[in-house]
Amino acid sequence: MTKQISDVTQQIPDTLPRPQTKGEPQMRADVVVIGAGPTGLACAIEAQRAGFKTMAIDKGCVVNSIYNYPANMSFFTTPELLEIGDIPFSTARQKPTREEALEYYRKVAEHYHLDIRQYQWVKTVTGSDGDFQVTTTDSLGRIYDYRTCKLIVSTGYYDLANPLNIPGEDLSKVFHYYRESHPFFDTDVLVIGGKNSAAIAALDLWRHGARVILVHRGSKFHSHVKYWILPDIENRIKNGEITAYFRSTVQEIEPDSVNLETPEGPVRLKNDFVFAMTGYHPDYDFLRSMGIELSSEQCRPVCDPETLESNVLGIYVAGVIVAGSRTNEIFIENGRFHGRQIAAHLKQKLSSAS
């Protein structure tokens, strides 16, 4: 059962016009991609290759999530698995760095002359298949109105951190993203979490002069921690260089301290900064606002697994949001192919309508 957005007052046929000609308004497109991460760029490339006037809109910069990765981070994967648009990712390293990835995706966007509207936050989507209206705002509060025939939603999940839901979480000393170590030299830093991001942050902070304490609610590090990181963090803890509290939770964050609940009872620690590396989640409210239905348990968008068209005709989903809360199922390596599935369906619809 398909669903239409409530604001629609007129049914529009399920057809996709041929690419617009030069000189038409630049606020219109055949396909608008919401999100300019690696998967969003791949979708824009494939739609453009299929002959459609395509535009991508992102509330941040191009590949904004990668930009927000730690400054000296290296990927866990090899460069060819990050490639999009059949453009080789050349690097002498077995695992490319964040800086190399940023340069690669910039070059791909330039190569395909992609129309990317950066720093515009999509606020509302109304209309129906064949005539969607997309309203955005920029950092100055200016409003932009776009019209498009089809939508591809590839908003990722890295922009929304999982909250701790404890007193003091909103203090300025609390961060959900880790960029670099230098500002935290000679300070008391608490890292919350037991996965890769927490282990990487704890190790980098310790190596650059911070006094690091790690807190994790589990009895040990998560099984997904990479094999070359796990022995490093475990040895630092064993040697007493990093203090760890397992099976423990943070109960409250105060300006100069943190309060923990541990198996031995309450513990109060001196503290300057907190990194809550507790994971991230897709913007479920935004998906629901467009009429996209989500599964009850894992918040997966209802969509055709072959075409990735959602229950709302003309709106497709791509990338990690397809997996809902199971964000470890889809990465750049497999999400980059979603654009081909969607573009194939768009071409099929156009052919059948001709």
C-alpha positions in Angstrom: 0.0 0.0 0.0 1.5 3.3 -1.1 1.1 6.5 0.8 0.9 10.1 -0.4 2.1 13.2 1.5 -0.9 14.8 3.2 -0.5 18.3 1.7 -1.2 17.1 -1.8 -4.5 18.4 -3.3 -4.0 17.0 -6.8 -2.9 13.6 -8.1 0.0 13.9 -10.6 0.7 11.0 -13.0 3.6 8.7 -12.3 5.8 10.1 -15.1 9.3 11.6 -15.2 9.9 14.4 -17.7 13.0 14.3 -19.9 15.9 16.5 -18.8 15.2 20.2 -18.8 16.8 22.4 -21.3 19.3 25.2 -20.8 17.9 28.4 -19.4 15.2 26.9 -17.3 15.1 27.9 -13.6 17.8 26.4 -11.4 15.4 25.8 -8.6 13.9 22.9 -10.5 15.3 19.4 -11.1 14.2 16.0 -12.3 15.9 14.4 -9.3 16.9 15.9 -6.0 19.2 14.0 -3.7 18.9 15.0 0.0 22.4 14.4 1.4 25.8 14.8 -0.3 27.8 12.1 1.4 29.5 9.3 -0.6 26.2 7.5 -1.2 24.3 10.7 -2.0 27.1 11.7 -4.5 26.9 8.2 -6.1 23.1 8.5 -6.4 23.5 12.0 -8.0 26.1 10.6 -10.5 23.9 7.7 -11.5 20.8 9.8 -12.0 22.8 12.3 -14.0 24.3 9.6 -16.1 20.8 8.3 -16.8 20.0 11.7 -18.4 18.2 13.5 -15.6 18.8 17.0 -14.4 20.0 16.3 -10.8 20.7 18.3 -7.8 22.1 17.4 -4.3 21.3 19.3 -1.2 23.2 19.0 2.1 23.0 20.9 5.4 26.8 20.7 5.7 29.7 20.4 3.3 30.3 17.8 0.7 30.8 14.4 2.5 30.2 16.2 5.8 30.4 13.1 7.9 33.9 12.3 6.7 34.9 15.9 7.3 33.8 15.4 11.0 35.9 12.2 11.4 39.1 12.5 13.6 41.7 14.6 11.8 44.3 11.8 11.5 41.9 8.9 11.0 42.6 6.1 8.5 39.7 4.1 7.0 39.3 0.4 7.9 38.8 -0.5 4.3 40.9 -0.3 1.1 40.6 2.6 -1.4 38.8 0.7 -4.2 35.9 0.0 -1.9 35.3 3.7 -1.4 35.2 4.5 -5.1 32.1 6.0 -6.8 31.3 6.9 -10.3 33.9 4.6 -11.8 36.6 7.0 -10.7 39.8 5.3 -9.3 40.8 6.2 -5.8 44.6 6.4 -6.1 46.7 6.2 -2.9 50.0 4.6 -1.9 48.5 3.4 1.4 46.7 0.2 2.0 44.1 2.1 4.1 43.4 5.7 2.9 43.3 8.6 5.3 40.5 11.0 6.0 42.3 13.8 4.1 42.8 11.6 1.0 39.1 10.7 1.1 38.0 14.3 1.3 40.2 15.2 -1.7 38.9 12.1 -3.7 35.2 13.0 -3.2 35.9 16.7 -4.1 37.6 15.6 -7.3 34.7 13.2 -8.2 32.2 16.0 -7.7 34.2 18.3 -9.9 34.6 15.6 -12.6 30.9 15.1 -12.9 30.1 18.8 -12.5 27.6 17.9 -9.8 25.1 20.6 -8.8 25.5 20.5 -5.0 23.8 23.0 -2.7 25.9 23.0 0.5 24.9 24.4 3.9 21.2 24.2 3.2 19.0 22.3 5.6 15.9 20.6 4.1 13.1 21.6 6.4 10.0 20.3 4.6 9.0 18.1 1.7 5.5 18.4 0.3 3.7 17.4 -2.9 3.6 14.0 -4.6 5.2 11.8 -7.2 6.1 14.0 -10.2 5.9 17.3 -8.3 7.6 17.5 -5.0 8.3 20.8 -3.3 11.5 21.0 -1.1 12.0 23.9 1.2 15.4 24.6 2.7 17.1 27.2 4.9 20.7 28.3 5.2 22.7 29.4 8.2 21.4 33.0 7.8 17.8 31.8 7.9 17.1 32.5 4.2 14.5 30.2 2.6 14.9 28.4 -0.7 12.1 26.6 -2.5 12.9 23.8 -5.0 10.6 21.6 -7.2 11.5 18.1 -8.4 9.9 15.1 -9.9 11.7 12.5 -7.8 13.5 12.5 -4.5 16.4 10.3 -3.2 16.9 10.5 0.6 20.5 9.7 1.6 20.9 11.6 4.8 23.1 9.0 6.7 23.1 8.9 10.4 26.3 10.6 11.7 24.6 14.0 12.4 22.4 12.8 15.3 24.2 11.4 18.3 22.5 8.9 20.6 21.8 10.9 23.8 22.9 9.8 27.3 19.7 11.2 28.9 21.5 12.2 32.1 21.9 15.5 33.9 24.8 17.7 32.6 24.8 16.2 29.1 24.2 19.7 27.7 27.3 21.2 29.3 29.8 22.7 26.9 32.5 20.3 28.0 30.6 17.3 26.6 31.3 16.2 23.0 29.8 13.5 20.8 32.4 13.8 18.1 36.2 13.5 18.4 38.4 15.5 16.0 41.8 15.9 17.5 43.8 15.6 20.7 45.8 18.8 21.1 43.2 20.9 23.0 43.0 18.2 25.7 46.7 18.0 26.7 47.2 17.8 30.5 43.5 17.5 31.2 41.2 14.9 32.8 39.1 13.4 30.0 36.3 10.8 30.3 35.5 8.7 27.2 32.2 6.9 27.2 31.7 3.8 25.0 33.2 0.4 24.1 33.4 0.4 20.3 35.9 1.6 17.7 35.3 5.3 18.1 35.7 5.2 21.9 38.9 3.1 21.7 40.4 5.3 19.0 39.6 8.5 21.0 41.0 7.1 24.2 44.2 6.0 22.7 44.8 9.2 20.7 44.0 11.4 23.8 46.4 9.4 26.0 49.2 9.5 23.4 49.0 13.3 23.3 49.1 13.9 27.0 45.6 13.7 28.4 44.7 11.7 31.5 42.1 9.3 30.2 39.4 7.3 31.9 37.1 5.1 29.9 33.6 4.0 31.0 31.6 1.2 29.3 28.4 -0.4 30.3 29.5 -3.8 29.0 31.9 -6.2 30.6 34.4 -5.9 27.8 35.0 -4.0 24.5 32.5 -4.7 21.7 33.3 -7.5 19.3 33.4 -5.1 16.4 36.5 -3.3 17.7 39.2 -3.7 15.0 41.8 -6.4 15.5 44.8 -4.0 15.5 43.1 -1.5 17.9 41.8 -4.0 20.5 45.2 -5.2 21.8 46.5 -1.7 21.9 43.7 -0.3 24.1 43.7 -3.5 26.3 47.4 -3.2 26.9 47.1 0.5 27.9 44.4 -0.5 30.4 46.5 -3.4 31.7 49.5 -1.2 32.2 47.4 1.4 34.1 48.0 4.1 31.4 44.3 4.4 30.8 41.8 3.7 33.6 38.7 1.7 32.6 35.4 1.1 34.4 33.5 -1.7 32.8 29.9 -2.6 33.7 29.6 1.0 34.7 27.5 4.0 33.7 27.7 7.7 34.0 25.0 9.0 36.2 25.7 12.8 36.1 28.1 15.2 34.5 29.1 18.3 36.6 31.3 21.2 35.7 34.3 19.8 37.4 33.5 16.2 37.9 31.5 13.1 36.8 29.5 10.6 38.9 29.6 7.0 37.9 27.7 3.9 39.0 30.1 1.0 39.1 29.9 -2.6 40.4 31.8 -1.4 43.5 29.3 1.4 44.1 29.2 5.1 43.2 32.4 6.8 42.1 33.0 10.6 41.8 35.9 11.6 39.4 37.6 14.9 38.7 36.9 15.8 35.1 37.5 18.5 32.6 36.0 17.1 29.4 33.7 14.2 28.3 33.6 12.4 25.0 30.3 10.5 24.7 31.1 8.1 21.9 27.7 6.3 22.2 26.8 6.0 18.5 24.5 7.8 16.2 21.1 7.3 14.5 19.2 8.4 11.3 16.8 11.3 11.5 13.6 9.2 11.9 11.4 12.3 12.4 12.4 13.7 9.0 11.6 10.4 7.3 8.2 10.2 9.0 7.5 13.8 8.0 7.6 12.8 4.4 5.2 10.0 5.0 7.8 7.2 4.9 6.7 4.3 7.1 9.3 2.8 9.5 9.4 -0.7 10.9 8.4 -1.0 14.5 11.6 -2.6 15.9 14.5 -1.4 13.8 13.0 1.7 12.2 13.8 0.5 8.7 12.1 2.6 6.0 9.5 0.6 4.2 10.8 0.2 0.6 11.1 -2.1 -2.4 14.4 -4.0 -1.9 15.1 -4.0 -5.6 14.3 -0.4 -6.5 14.6 1.2 -3.1 11.4 3.2 -3.7 9.7 3.8 -0.4 6.0 3.5 0.4 5.7 7.1 -0.8 5.7 7.0 -4.6 8.6 8.9 -6.1 10.7 9.0 -2.9 13.7 6.6 -2.7 16.0 5.8 0.2 19.7 5.1 -0.1 22.7 4.4 2.1 22.7 3.6 5.8 19.2 4.8 6.5 17.9 1.7 4.6 19.1 -0.3 7.6 17.3 1.8 10.2 18.9 1.4 13.6 21.2 -1.4 12.4 23.7 1.2 11.2 26.5 -1.4 11.1 24.9 -3.2 8.1 25.5 -0.6 5.5 28.7 1.4 4.8 30.2 3.3 1.9 31.3 0.0 0.5 27.8 -1.3 -0.2 25.7 1.8 0.0 27.6 3.3 -3.0 25.7 0.9 -5.3 22.2 2.1 -4.3 22.4 4.8 -6.9 22.5 2.3 -9.7 19.5 0.5 -8.4 17.5 3.7 -8.2 18.7 5.1 -11.5 17.7 1.8 -13.3 14.2 2.2 -11.9 13.9 5.8 -12.9 14.9 4.9 -16.5 12.4 2.1 -16.5 9.6 4.4 -15.4 10.5 6.9 -18.1 10.6 4.2 -20.8 7.2 2.8 -19.8 5.7 6.3 -19.8 7.0 7.2 -23.2 
